Amino acid sequence: MSLSSSFANHRIPPRGGVGLKAEHYRTIIETRPDIGFFEVHAENHMGAGGPPHRYLSAIREHYPLSLHGVGLSIGADRPLDLDHLQRLKQLIERYEPGLFSEHLAWSSHDTGFLNDLLPVPYTTETLARVSEHIDQIQEFLGRPMLLENPSTYLTFTESTYSEIDFIAEVVQRTRCGLLLDVNNVYVASTNQNWDPIAYIDAYPLAHVQEIHLAGHTREADEKGRPLLIDTHNRPVDEIVWNLFAHTLARIGPIPTLIEWDADLPTWMTLQQEALRAEAIMLVPQAEPKRHAAAL
């Protein structure tokens, strides 16, 4: 597989970034805030024109972009949607993002498209299918993609790989990069009684090129056990900040996005979250075990 190096001309700096939302377009264009990068959901800009492209073009002139897909349905037991892939390629050629990422999930079926990112069982069959789809995506786009770890709430009884081993094998087979969502690690670890520190320490960190941080909602299941929901509608939890610091102690500064997709705050609040991520990057990191004690 021959992948283009054109991303190298638009590299995203190891700084804090935020998801680009229409509510903040004018503030960003008028004030030109000091922010590391913006991340855009690909499916929101697959139309030919209109205000979304007009504003994004103006912002792209001054900031690097990361493109985040939610609709390729990499884990689905069906072929990729080639029309969707073509629209994605055109979007990437138009805005030349520094990074492109997608989810380890499925969202399509013979009956149509589901408005959710659903988990996959970690089996040999799924591994072959996901790897084949990623190879196809990277060949079609002519550049690498990043695969994001999911937020999960259950374990499939048929799974024969751990999540970490599954993701590591996908990387080995496809040479894709990784987007490490630290909030997803904590959500899944709480819901499935994993150790989040052990998860991070065992993860294929050498392949991580971007980090996501987000807020979650604390609930309880029918037996009163903690249940975390990946809602992206509030500030990053202090425990997730500590896990982020632990991660940086392993891999150093890396582009880090604040995901806030619902109940949007003011621009100032969102920017402060990104600045906090940058501040953690700049502080010399303590030994990882110290952060483990804080979780």
N, C-alpha and C positions, 0 to 999 in steps of 0.2 A: 504494500500500500504506500503510495507516494502522496504525502500530505504537503500542502502549501505552507510556506513560512510567512505568508503575508500578515498574519496576526502580529508578527514581531514588530511591525511598523506602528502598531497601535496598542502597545502594551499598557496594561493597567498598573499603576504604581501600587506599592504595598501600603495602601492607605484605607481609610474608611469611606464607604460609599453608601448610597441609599437607592431604594427603588423609585423610579421616576413615576410620579402620579400627576394626573391632569390638574388636580387642585393646587399644585405648586408650580405649574408652568411659568406663570407670569412673574412670580417672586424670583425664580431662578434666572429668567431672562433679564429682568430689570435690575437685580442686585448682584448677579454673578458671584454667588457665594463660593468660599474656599472649601471645596469638597473633592474627594479623590476621584470619584467616578459615579456614574449612574447605571443602574441595571433596568432593563426593559423587558417586559413579557412579550415574546415574539408575536403571539397570536393577537395582541392588541394593535399591531401595526402591519397586518397583512393585506389591508386594503390598498388601493392604488394611490390615494391621495387624501385630501381633507385636513382638518385641523391637527389630528395626531401627528401626521408627517410634517406639517408646517412647523409645529413647535419642536418636534424631535430634531429636525434638521437644524434649527437655530441653536438648540442646546448642544448638538453634536459638534458644532464648530468650535466649542470651547472646552468640552469635556470628553474623556474616553468613555466608552460604553461597554457594558457586559450584556449579552443577550441571553435570556433565560426562557427556554421553551417549556410548555406545559401540555402540549397536544400531540407529540409524536407517538405516544403509547408504545414505548420500546418493549415493554413486557407482554404485550398482547399476543395471543395465539392466532395471529393473522398477519398478512403482509403489511408493511408500512404503507401509509397513504402517500402515493407519489406526488399528487397535486399539492398536498400540504408541504412535502419536502421541497418541491419546486418553489413555492411561495417563500419558504424559509431561506432558500439559497438566494433568491432575489433580494430579500431583506438584508441578508448578510453582505451581499455585494454592494448594496446601497449605502450602508452605514459603517461597514468595516469594524465591527466590534472587536475589542481585544480578546474577549472570551465568549464562548458559546457553551451553554450547559443544558442538560435535560435530566429528567427524573428516572430513577429505577422504579417504574410503576407501569400500570396499564390503565387506559381510560376509554378504549373503543371495543366494540363487539359487532357481530353481524347485524344486530338490530340498530346500531347507531353509536353515538358518542355519549359517554357518561361524564357529567361535570364533576369529576373527582379523580384523585390519584390513588389508585387501588394497589395493594401490595401483591407481590408475587411469591410463590413458594420457591425455596432455594433448592432446586433439584437439578440433576444433570440435563434434563430436557429444557428447563427454563434457562439454564446457563448457555446452552447452545443457541437458543432462540434470541436471547438478549445480545449475545456476542455477535451473532449474524446481523442483527438489526444495527448495532453500533458500527460494525464494519461497513454496512451499506450506507449509513448516514455519513460517515467520515469520507468514504470514497466519493459520494455524490457531492458533498460540500467542498471537498478538496482541502480539508483542514481538520484538526482534531476537535473533539468535543469533551466536555467534562460530565461525569456521571455523578448525580447527587444521591447520597444515602437517604432512605425514606424515614418518615415518622411512622411508627407502627404501633399496633394495639393488640396484636395477637401473633402466635406462632403457628404456622401450618404443620400439621402432624406429618405430612409427607416430605418436609424439608430434610435434606441429607447434608446440607452445608450450613455452617453458621453464616450470619450476615457478613461478617468481616471476611471469611474465607471465600464466600461467593463473590464479593466485590473485588477482592484481590485477584481471583481467577479471571474475572472479566477484564481487568486491567492487563493481566499477562497475555491474554488472548488477543485483545484489540489494540493495545497501546493507547487507550484513551486516558485522559486525565481525570482528576476527581475534584468535585466540589464537596467539601465537608460541611454539612449543616450541623453545627454544634448543638443548636436547640433540638434538632431531631434526635441527636444522640441521647440527650437527657430525657426527652419525652419517651422514646422507645425503652430506654434503660429503666425508667420508673414503671412504665406499664408492664414490662416483662421481667422485672426483677433482675436486671443486668447491673453490672458495676460500670458506670460511665467512664471512670478513669481507666479501668482495664480495657474498655472498648477503644478509647483513644490510643492507648499505648500499643495495642495490637493492630491498629489500623495501618494500611499502606500509606503512611504520611508522606513519603517521598514523592508521591504522585499528586498531592493536593496542590491546586493552583488558585483556589478561591475558598473563602469561608462565608457561611451565612450565619447570622444571629437573628433571633426573633423572640417575640413574646408568646407565651402559652397560657392556657386557662386550666386552673386546678379544679378538678371535680372528684367524685368518688363513684366506684362501681356499686353493684347491688349488694356487695358484701362489705362495703365501707372502706375498701382498699383505695389508695390514691390512683387517680386516673387523670392523666394530662392530655389535653387536646391542643393540637398545633394550630392555634387560631390566628396568629400574626396580627393581633389587635391591641397590643399593649407593650410597654417597655420590656426590654430584655431582662429576664430574671437574674438576681444576683448570683444564683448558683450557676447559671449559664455563663455569666461573666467570668466566674472562677474557672470553669471548665475551658473557656476560651483562653485564659491566661496559661493554663496548664498545657494547652495545645501549642501556643506560641513558644513555650519553653522547649518544645520538641522541634519545631520547624522554623521558628523565627517569624518576622513580619510577613504578612501576605495580604493581598486584597481582601477586604472584609466588608460584606454588605449587611446593612440593617434592613430586614424585611418587616414592613408594616403595611398590611394590605387591607385592613378593615378598621373602622372607627379611627380614621386618620387624624393625627395630631396636627398642630401648627408646624410650619416649616422649621421654626427655631427648635422645637422639641425633637424633631427628627434629626436635625443636624447635630444636636448635642449628643444623641446616641452614637452617631458616626464619629464625632470627636472623641468620645470616651473610648471607642475601639482603637482609635489612633494613639491615644494616650497610653493605653496598655501596650501597644506595639513598641512605644518608645522607651518604656521603663525596662531596665535590665531584668530579665526573668529569673525568679528564684528557682531552686531545684524543683522538679515536678512533684516530688513527694509532699512538699509544703502546700501546694495547691490541692492535692488530694485530701489533705486534712480539713480544708475549708469547705468541701462539698458536703 
